[in-house]
Amino acid sequence: MAGPSSSASSRGTSLREEAAVAVFVALADPSRRHLLDTLARKGPATVTELAEGLPISRQAVAKHLSQLAEAGLVEPGEPDGRRVPYRLRPEPMRAAHAWLGVLANQWDDRLSALRDHLEGP
């Protein structure tokens, strides 16, 4: 039976995995990837500014930004009247990258063990 520390560790892993999944879901859409790319290249921008580079409405851009914000990838800045600039938050992307790194290491370990088994002594 798992003790309290392994349970806490399991919850931490689960939370990291959930955060990574949220990032991957957000990145699955090409319009959201375009918005992230634009914010990364040009810095904070409003919905109107971001909509200029896409063949979708401002309302659709706002919905995509809301989904990116739910994943923690963007956050709204201080409003200037009705204009709200959105900016990137790199932490969730780093967490997803770290999760992928752990997964890659696990695959590397399994593939090495398979190679060793197949090649024999």
N, C-alpha and C positions, 0 to 999 in steps of 0.2 A: 504494500500500500504506500502511496506517495505521501511524503511528509509535507509540512507547510511550505518549506523552502522550494521544493520541486513544483508545488502547486503555483506558487507565486512566479516561479520561473516560467512555467507553462503559460500562465496568463500573460506574461511579458512577451513571450514568443508569439502568442495568439494576437495580441494587440499590434505587434510589429507587422505580422502577416496581414492583418486586417487593414492597416494603414497602407501597406504595399499594394494590396488588392484594390483599394480605393484609387490609388495613383494609376494603376494599370487600366482600370475601368475608365477613368477620365482621359487617359491617353489613347483609348481605343477609337475615339472619334477624330477624323481628320480636321474638322473645324476647330476643335479644342486644341489640337496640336499646333495648328496655325496660330491661334491666339497666344499660346505659350511662347512660340517661336518669336512672334512679333514683340511681346513684352520683354523677352530676353534680349532681343536686338536693340529695341528702341527705348526701353524703360517704361515707366508708368504711363498708362493711356486710359482714356475714357471709353465707354461703350461706343459712342459715335466715332471716335478716332479708330477704334479697332474694326468697326463695321465697314469702314472705307476700303479695307483690303479683302473683303469677303463678299461672295455673291449671296449673302443672306441678310435678313433684316436686323435692325438694331435690337428688336425684341428677341430674336434668336440668339444674337451675341450675348445679350443679358442673361438668357437662360443658360447658355454654355458657361459663362463666367460664374453663375451661381453653382453649377455642377463642379467647376474647378475649385471654387471656394469650399464646397462641401468636402472635397478631397484634400483641402488644405494647401493647394498649389498656388492660389492667388488670394489676395486680401484687398478689400477696398481701402483707399486712403481717405484723408480728410476731404469732405465735400467742399467744393467751391461753387456755392449756389446749388444748381441742380446737377452740376458736373462732378462725378466721382471717379477719380483715377484708380485704376487697379494696378497692383504690383505683384511681382512674383514672390513666392515663399519657397526657398530652396530646400528646407528641411524634409518635407515629405518625399521629394525626389531622391535625396540622399538616403533616406530610410529604405526606399524601394531598391535603390542600387545596392545597399548593404544586404538586403534580403536576397537579391539575385546572386550576390557574391557567396553567401552561405550555401545557396542551392547549387551553384556551380562547383564549389568545393566538395559538396556531397557527391555530386556526379563524378568529379575527378577521382575521388576516393574509390567509388564503386567501379569505375572503369579500370583503375589501376589494379584493383583486386581481381577483376575479371581477367585482365591481361596476364597477371602473375599466375592465375589458375590455369589459363590456357597454355601458357608457355612452359609451365611445369618447372621442376627443379633443374 
